[in-house]
Amino acid sequence: MIYFFLGLAILVFGYVVYGSLVQRIFGADPNRQTPAFSDRDDIDFVPMNPKRNALIQLLNIAGVGPIFGPIMGALFGPIAFVWIALGAVFAGGVHDYLIGMISVRNRGAHLPDLAGRYMGASLRHVVNFFCLLLLLLVATVFVTAPARLIFDMMAGSVALLLITICIFTYYLVATVLPIQKIIGPIYPWLGGLLVVCSAAVLIMLFYEGWPLPAWDGFFASNTHPKEISIFPMLFLTISCGALSGFHATQTPIISRTLQNERQGRPIFYGMMILEGVIAMIWCAGALALKENGLIEAILLGSDAAGPAGVVETISLELLGPILGTAAIVSVIILPITSGDTAFRSARMIIGDYLKLSQSKLTTRILLALPLFGLSLALTLIDFSLLWRYFSWANQTIAAISLWMGAIYLKRHHKCHWIALVPAIFITAATFAYILHMPIGFRLPLLPSQIIGIGMALLLGLLFILKSTPQEDGNDK
């Protein structure tokens, strides 16, 4: 149990102390006009209340990642708590804050345009491809996951295909309508439901006395049933909740509705920390099932129900049929409210890339329809395979975003180490992952780890030696 409380303490410390430091290093200016006012179009650029923005940001970045990822990460043992806590404070929070605020300083630009500006014009095309790939994978995963949860909750009484079509239809509507029509008024309430249900799971977890790994067995507990290596697998299994490149595609949505730069810390950094808390709660539930010898059967057995089965078990066992169903519904809401904003971000990115005005509804629909067609085709692919590609693409985007943040800070004579250190770390993990895994080059584990770490350190050295500060009068 002490792991959990230590993790929470680190997260609280991170928001209060380290988050304030990051904001001070960046230099948030409350008197500077934000894109919500300077570029207002009442479609994507709209000033919105900070509390509403915060809850929308939470739903945008959450998805099933901070629940499914920590559940699967619990197979590694209580070290999952360590990654969630330290990752959210020193990597994920920094990542989200820098992307959000750099986007604010660049008229709400999305990651491909930011990468083109700070990392070179040619990289803009590469990042554009990676972002669209990631968003398509995310959107597809966030169709199949809630569709399966709804199908199971309704005991198969409604066809899975019909549920999938209904989710896609909602996504299309939410993607093309102005942000204040659906997302603005509804999502804050859904965000509140998520927070309440997660808190209820936490309270009942302690009230019922579910066991967690003992303190003196920390090192012995950190072994995966299939003997999978912690590095790099843990750091790609648990992404949302610790560090996620998907957030870099979602955060500019709120950069276009932010009223004041001082709101950046509670909205961008703070919601990453809150997502970390949610990840800790579900990871704790999964670890308790591991202590009881149940999680292996649910996740790895011949009749494995997957992470959705763990969610159902934790919710119903702890909260009973009524509150448990509400908790399952809150989990279903997560991917749906991230799936639609994934399509929305993809639509924005393509429009910005092609320099098309998106003021007309017909233009937004024409940009969105091909994305939905591709995503529908991807639903035919095995979920576990999609998740592995999503994990790699996700953390690759996180690495690119952190490198860009480090370049921005160095360009403006600020402490770039807050971005550079996590950039090197996650770059090493993503290189090692793609070199070792079957979806990549299938090299043995040890050479993959050595090459991955070596390449990341080399990039860090090149950054230190070659990157020179230079003033940028437009965004300093």
MARTOR-167968 format. One record per residue (C-alpha): residue in three letters; x, y, z. Coordinates in steps of 0.25 Angstrom, whole numbers, plus 5000, padded with zeros to 4 digits. Layout:
N
ALAXYZ ...
REM end
This chain:
476
MET500050005000 ILE501250095003 TYR501550094988 PHE500250154985 PHE500350274995 LEU501750304991 GLY501350314977 LEU500150404980 ALA501150494989 ILE502050504977 LEU500950544968 VAL500450654977 PHE501850704979 GLY502050704964 TYR500850794962 VAL501150884973 VAL502650904972 TYR503150844959 GLY501950894951 SER502251034957 LEU503651024953 VAL503350984939 GLN502351104937 ARG503451194942 ILE504451144933 PHE503551154921 GLY503151294925 ALA501651294924 ASP501151444922 PRO499651474927 ASN499651604919 ARG499951534905 GLN498751514896 THR498451364893 PRO497951314880 ALA496551294885 PHE496451444884 SER497451484873 ASP496951374863 ARG495451354868 ASP494551284858 ASP493551214867 ILE493851084862 ASP495251034867 PHE495751174873 VAL494751204884 PRO495051264898 MET494551164908 ASN494451164924 PRO495751104930 LYS494950994938 ARG494250954926 ASN495550954918 ALA496250864929 LEU495150754929 ILE495150754913 GLN496650744913 LEU496550624923 LEU495550554914 ASN496350584902 ILE497650534907 ALA497150414915 GLY496450314906 VAL496650164910 GLY498150194912 PRO498150224927 ILE497350104930 PHE497649994920 GLY499150034920 PRO499350024935 ILE498549904936 MET499449834926 GLY500649904933 ALA500249834946 LEU500749704941 PHE502149764943 GLY501849784958 PRO501849914967 ILE502949974958 ALA501850024950 PHE501450114961 VAL502850174960 TRP502750204945 ILE501350264946 ALA501850354957 LEU503150404952 GLY502750394938 ALA501550484940 VAL502350594948 PHE503650594940 ALA503250554926 GLY501750554923 GLY501450684931 VAL502650754924 HIS502250694910 ASP500850744911 TYR501150884917 LEU502250914907 ILE501350864895 GLY500150944900 MET500951074903 ILE501751064890 SER500551044882 VAL499851164889 ARG501151254885 ASN500951204871 ARG499451234869 GLY498951104873 ALA499851024863 HIS499850874863 LEU501050784865 PRO501450774850 ASP501550924848 LEU502250944861 ALA503250834857 GLY503450894844 ARG503751034851 TYR504750984861 MET505350854856 GLY505350884841 ALA504350894829 SER504650744824 LEU504350694838 ARG502950754837 HIS502550654827 VAL503050534835 VAL502350584848 ASN501050604840 PHE501150464835 PHE501350414849 CYS500350494855 LEU499250454845 LEU499650304847 LEU499550324862 LEU498250394861 LEU497650284852 LEU498150174861 VAL497650244874 ALA496350274867 THR496150124863 VAL496650074876 PHE495650164883 VAL494550114874 THR494749964876 ALA495049974891 PRO493750044896 ALA492949964885 ARG493449834892 LEU493149894906 ILE491749934902 PHE491449794895 ASP491949724907 MET491149814917 MET489849784908 ALA490149634908 GLY490249634893 SER488749674891 VAL489249784881 ALA490149744870 LEU491549794871 LEU491549844857 LEU490349934860 ILE491049994872 THR492250024864 ILE491450094854 CYS490750174864 ILE492050214870 PHE492650254857 THR491350334854 TYR491550414867 TYR493050434864 LEU492650494850 VAL491650594856 ALA492650634868 THR493850654858 VAL493150754849 LEU492250834858 PRO492850954865 ILE493550924878 GLN492550994887 LYS491350914881 ILE491650774887 ILE493050774894 GLY492850904901 PRO491550884909 ILE491550724911 TYR493050684913 PRO493250754926 TRP492050674932 LEU492650544927 GLY494050584932 GLY493350604946 LEU492750464945 LEU494150404942 VAL494750474954 VAL493650434963 CYS493650284959 SER495150274960 ALA495050334974 ALA493950234978 VAL494850114973 LEU496050174981 ILE495150184994 MET494550044993 LEU495949984989 PHE496450025003 TYR495050005010 GLU495049855005 GLY496449835008 TRP496949784995 PRO498349744996 LEU499549814990 PRO501049764988 ALA501749775002 TRP502849875003 ASP503949775006 GLY503649694994 PHE503849814984 PHE504949754975 ALA504449614975 SER503049664971 ASN503549734958 THR503449614949 HIS502549594937 PRO501849454936 LYS502349444922 GLU503749494926 ILE503649614918 SER504749724920 ILE504349844928 PHE505249924919 PRO504649964909 MET503349894910 LEU502749964923 PHE503050104917 LEU502250074905 THR501149994911 ILE500850104921 SER500850234913 CYS499550314916 GLY499650334931 ALA501150354930 LEU501650404917 SER500850404904 GLY501050464890 PHE499550454887 HIS499450574897 ALA500350664887 THR499250644877 GLN498150674886 THR498650794894 PRO498650894883 ILE497150884883 ILE497150944897 SER498251044892 ARG497251104883 THR496251124895 LEU497151174906 GLN496751304911 ASN498051334919 GLU499451274919 ARG499451264934 GLN498451164932 GLY499451074925 ARG499951004938 PRO498650954943 ILE498050914930 PHE499250854923 TYR500150814934 GLY499050794944 MET498150704936 MET499450614933 ILE499650594948 LEU498150564950 GLU498250464939 GLY499450404946 VAL498550394959 ILE497450324951 ALA498550224945 MET499050194959 ILE497650164964 TRP497350064953 CYS498750004954 ALA498549984969 GLY497249904966 ALA498049824956 LEU499249794965 ALA498249754976 LEU497649654966 LYS499049604963 GLU499349584978 ASN498049494978 GLY498549414966 LEU497449464957 ILE497949564947 GLU498849464939 ALA497549384936 ILE496749504932 LEU497849564923 LEU498649444919 GLY497849324920 SER497249244909 ASP495849314911 ALA496549444914 ALA495549564914 GLY496649664913 PRO496749794920 ALA495249814919 GLY495049694927 VAL495949754938 VAL495149884938 GLU493849804939 THR494349714950 ILE494949834959 SER493649914957 LEU492649814960 GLU493449744971 LEU493749874978 LEU492549964975 GLY491349864973 PRO490449854961 ILE489950004961 LEU491150084964 GLY492049984957 THR491249994944 ALA491450154946 ALA492950124947 ILE492950044934 VAL492150154927 SER493150254931 VAL494250164925 ILE493450154912 ILE493350304912 LEU494850324912 PRO495150264899 ILE493950314892 THR494250454897 SER495750444892 GLY495350374879 ASP494550484874 THR495550594878 ALA496650504871 PHE495850514858 ARG495650664861 SER497150684862 ALA497450604850 ARG496450684842 MET497150814847 ILE498450764844 ILE498150724830 GLY497450864828 ASP498650934833 TYR499550854825 LEU498850884812 LYS498551024817 LEU497051014815 SER496051094822 GLN495151014831 SER494051114833 LYS493151044824 LEU492450914829 THR492550844815 THR494050864816 ARG494150804830 ILE493250684825 LEU494150664813 LEU495450664821 ALA494850564831 LEU494150464822 PRO495450394817 LEU495950384831 PHE494750314835 GLY494850214823 LEU496250184827 SER495950164842 LEU494750074838 ALA495649984830 LEU496649984842 THR495549924851 LEU495749794844 ILE497149774849 ASP497349704862 PHE497249794874 SER498549754881 LEU499349774868 LEU498749914867 TRP499149944881 ARG500649904879 TYR500749994867 PHE499950104875 SER500950094886 TRP502150114878 ALA501550224869 ASN501050294882 GLN502450294889 THR503150334876 ILE502250454876 ALA502550484891 ALA504050474888 ILE503950574876 SER503050664884 LEU504050674896 TRP505250694886 MET504450804880 GLY504250864894 ALA505650854897 ILE506050934885 TYR504951034888 LEU505551054902 LYS506951064897 ARG506651164886 HIS506051254897 HIS507251234906 LYS506351154916 CYS506651034924 HIS506550924913 TRP506950814922 ILE505450794927 ALA505150744913 LEU506450684909 VAL506650584920 PRO505250514917 ALA505450534902 ILE506750444903 PHE506050344912 ILE504850324904 THR505650324891 ALA506450214896 ALA505250134900 THR504550144886 PHE505850114879 ALA506049984887 TYR504549944886 ILE504549954870 LEU505849884869 HIS505449774878 MET503949744876 PRO503249664865 ILE502649784859 GLY504049844857 PHE505449784854 ARG505349654864 LEU506749674869 PRO507149604882 LEU506749684895 LEU508149724900 PRO508649784887 SER507349854885 GLN507549924898 ILE508949954896 ILE508750014882 GLY507450094887 ILE508250154899 GLY509450184890 MET508650254879 ALA507850334889 LEU509150384896 LEU509750414883 LEU508550504879 GLY508650574893 LEU510150594891 LEU509850654877 PHE508750744883 ILE509750794893 LEU510850824883 LYS510150864871 SER508950934876 THR509151084878 PRO508251184885 GLN507551284875 GLU506451384878 ASP505151374871 GLY504451504872 ASN503051454869 ASP502851354880 LYS503851384891 
REM end
